[in-house]
Amino acid sequence: MPWKTDCSREQRWKFVQEYLRRKTALAELCRRWSVSRKTAYKWIARFEEQGRLGLVDRQRKARRVHNRPNSVWLARVQRWRARHPTWGPAKLRWALKRRFKSRCVPSESAIGRWLKAWKLSHRRRRVTRKGPAVDRPKLTIARRPNDVWTVDYKGWFKTADGQRVEPLTIRDLASRYLLKIDLAGRQTVEDSRPAFEQVFRENGLPRVIRCDNGAPFGATGALGLTRLSAWWVKVGIKVEFIEPGRPQQNGAHEQMHKVFKEEVPPAATLRRQKRRTERWRKQYNHQRPHRSLQMRVPADVYRKSRRKMPGHLKHWRYQRTWESRLVKGKGMISLHGQSRFVGEAFEGERVGLKPIRVGIWEVYFGPLLIGELWESETGAIRAAHYRRGHRSK
């Protein structure tokens, strides 16, 4: 018998009456009424102490709050803040302690909470210094197979048993050949890289990989690189990001996603979904003609790349006049006794520091300029960014 919320006092009285009859054990009684023993003992004790008046609802708030703010100090903080509108918690506490010479002055964190509740605190904007602006590389025209591969994640969906699927698609632009559809569980570097390693081993390396600016391909750091796209650069692949908000620059890939969504509905399980997807990929490559290929199928046009994936990647080497630093955990390097942030995308790799003026270096990741480092500043480098709306010729 569950408790009824409309007349809880009467329900508690009936429960106590059954207990007083002593015909049923308390454990069995609690099971019937769907209450815990702790609750049962509480109501019995209150009845024995106050009678039926003890079964009424009580306020849940604490009787005593040890850190409840004193109204006197609240008024003082408001008054001093009105006198000094730009002062923060630290200065206000110092002034109050100096004026009233009391040990009970509220803490800095308490004053900060009050100012926030009164909407008198202003969040300080973080100063970001822009690095060198770089023209976005011009989109490569795919004249032959393996000139350009396009990659993207199709929108996620769930199989009938509730498993989330994030399809990663890799496609050759010139031949329209669909190299792989990897049904990953998440859009992360850790889930994506094994799929690319397999494709590189089976089909060789492309000259260019074109992708959007979202994870796991792009980020907000230097040149938008992530650990995945930085690895592409390391193995000898040029990375081309489409411009933000311009999905038409990868329109052929988006059109393939539309066909995939229409022709491959969700399956009952992930295992069946993989079989269904692979069957469709083979049909797409070997049976589906394309107008751009003069009504030929992609398998008749595509050829594997002669560029093989290197078995071992060596660190970048830079000119002798440059300094070289190993990027350690959290994307940090050490320069003249100070830790400076370069970017997590380059963890475990070597970057080159090219001196351009006294105390100023250009930071390179292989052939790419990724930012500037100023000895007079602390913290992160001035990360390089693509100039909006401009592409190199």
Rosetta blueprint (number, residue, H / E / L):
1 M L
2 P L
3 W L
4 K L
5 T L
6 D L
7 C L
8 S H
9 R H
10 E H
11 Q H
12 R H
13 W H
14 K H
15 F H
16 V H
17 Q H
18 E H
19 Y H
20 L H
21 R H
22 R L
23 K L
24 T L
25 A L
26 L H
27 A H
28 E H
29 L H
30 C H
31 R H
32 R H
33 W H
34 S L
35 V L
36 S L
37 R H
38 K H
39 T H
40 A H
41 Y H
42 K H
43 W H
44 I H
45 A H
46 R H
47 F H
48 E H
49 E H
50 Q H
51 G H
52 R H
53 L H
54 G H
55 L H
56 V L
57 D L
58 R L
59 Q L
60 R L
61 K L
62 A L
63 R L
64 R L
65 V L
66 H L
67 N L
68 R L
69 P L
70 N L
71 S H
72 V H
73 W H
74 L H
75 A H
76 R H
77 V H
78 Q H
79 R H
80 W H
81 R H
82 A H
83 R H
84 H L
85 P L
86 T L
87 W L
88 G L
89 P H
90 A H
91 K H
92 L H
93 R H
94 W H
95 A H
96 L H
97 K H
98 R H
99 R H
100 F H
101 K L
102 S L
103 R L
104 C L
105 V L
106 P L
107 S L
108 E H
109 S H
110 A H
111 I H
112 G H
113 R H
114 W H
115 L H
116 K H
117 A H
118 W L
119 K L
120 L L
121 S L
122 H L
123 R L
124 R L
125 R L
126 R L
127 V L
128 T L
129 R L
130 K L
131 G L
132 P L
133 A E
134 V E
135 D E
136 R E
137 P L
138 K L
139 L L
140 T L
141 I L
142 A L
143 R L
144 R L
145 P L
146 N L
147 D L
148 V E
149 W E
150 T E
151 V E
152 D E
153 Y E
154 K L
155 G L
156 W L
157 F E
158 K E
159 T L
160 A L
161 D L
162 G L
163 Q L
164 R E
165 V E
166 E E
167 P E
168 L E
169 T E
170 I E
171 R E
172 D E
173 L L
174 A L
175 S L
176 R L
177 Y L
178 L E
179 L E
180 K E
181 I E
182 D E
183 L E
184 A E
185 G L
186 R L
187 Q L
188 T L
189 V H
190 E H
191 D H
192 S H
193 R H
194 P H
195 A H
196 F H
197 E H
198 Q H
199 V H
200 F H
201 R H
202 E H
203 N H
204 G L
205 L L
206 P L
207 R L
208 V E
209 I E
210 R E
211 C E
212 D L
213 N L
214 G L
215 A L
216 P L
217 F L
218 G E
219 A L
220 T L
221 G L
222 A H
223 L H
224 G H
225 L E
226 T L
227 R H
228 L H
229 S H
230 A H
231 W H
232 W H
233 V H
234 K H
235 V H
236 G L
237 I L
238 K E
239 V E
240 E E
241 F E
242 I L
243 E L
244 P L
245 G L
246 R L
247 P H
248 Q H
249 Q H
250 N H
251 G H
252 A H
253 H H
254 E H
255 Q H
256 M H
257 H H
258 K H
259 V H
260 F H
261 K H
262 E H
263 E H
264 V L
265 P L
266 P L
267 A L
268 A L
269 T L
270 L H
271 R H
272 R H
273 Q H
274 K H
275 R H
276 R H
277 T H
278 E H
279 R H
280 W H
281 R H
282 K H
283 Q H
284 Y H
285 N H
286 H H
287 Q L
288 R L
289 P L
290 H E
291 R H
292 S H
293 L H
294 Q L
295 M L
296 R E
297 V L
298 P H
299 A H
300 D H
301 V H
302 Y L
303 R L
304 K L
305 S L
306 R L
307 R L
308 K L
309 M L
310 P L
311 G L
312 H L
313 L L
314 K L
315 H L
316 W L
317 R L
318 Y L
319 Q L
320 R L
321 T L
322 W L
323 E E
324 S E
325 R E
326 L E
327 V L
328 K L
329 G H
330 K H
331 G H
332 M E
333 I E
334 S E
335 L E
336 H L
337 G L
338 Q E
339 S E
340 R E
341 F E
342 V L
343 G L
344 E H
345 A H
346 F H
347 E L
348 G L
349 E L
350 R E
351 V E
352 G E
353 L E
354 K E
355 P E
356 I E
357 R E
358 V L
359 G L
360 I E
361 W E
362 E E
363 V E
364 Y E
365 F E
366 G L
367 P L
368 L E
369 L E
370 I E
371 G E
372 E E
373 L E
374 W E
375 E L
376 S L
377 E L
378 T L
379 G L
380 A E
381 I L
382 R E
383 A E
384 A L
385 H E
386 Y E
387 R E
388 R E
389 G E
390 H E
391 R E
392 S L
393 K L
